[in-house]
């Protein structure tokens, strides 16, 4: 049975739970929780996307999956990119949902917005800074949207906000992914965006389509940056179609498992 590794993004440890359920209809899914989230602490301070990628590689080795299909969204899409570049033998195909920008026209503005979060957190604390970043990503109704899509997620984000600001934000500021890194990703790569998301992320998908050797680009209509959470059926369908494309002879359906 094909194996799927999902790495949770920033702020919400169970953000990928709905997507994992969709994928587990056909795949064996392992949902990796990073240090500092939920009961999986303490956080690494300062954080490192490359170290997170190495952690996921160690999980793959420990569970003995062999090369896996890997899904990452937002922060964890950067982890999946670094994993594919640093540990090519561990990844059969990455699915990258709304990866953060690097070396794009809007990357400087994105970095300035992230640095502003550091200042807001230092002056006003985690809850205010959390509201600031979520309004930037999903608008003023983010709490209602979060509870609609994943009940309990707001309290989870408030619980784990310090990990985001003390670990993940420094990791984003320290992350590099130049053309040399991209060129070593030889496996087929799915690039997926929210059609109504910020231009920052569309620019990164366009860049990756140019510099990663083998890619497929798709978008989900009517969705924003949190598309993996808000549209798990559509994202799941795109991922499963890609798995079938890169796994010759694999049946269209089957019984899977969710090891979140």
Secondary structure, DSSP 8 states (H G I E B T S, - for coil): --EEEEE--SS-TTTTHHHHHHHTTTSEEEEE--TTBTTB----SS--HHHHHHHHHHHHHHHT--SEEEEEETHHHHHHHHHHHH-GGGEEEEEEES---SSSTTHHHHHHHHHHHHHHHHHH-HHHHHHHHHHHHH-TTHHHHHHHHSTTHHHHHHHHHHHIIIIIHHHHHH----HHHHHT--S-EEEEEETTS-HHHHHHHHHHHHHSSSEEEEEETT--TTHHHHTHHHHHHHHHHHHHHHSTT--S----EE--
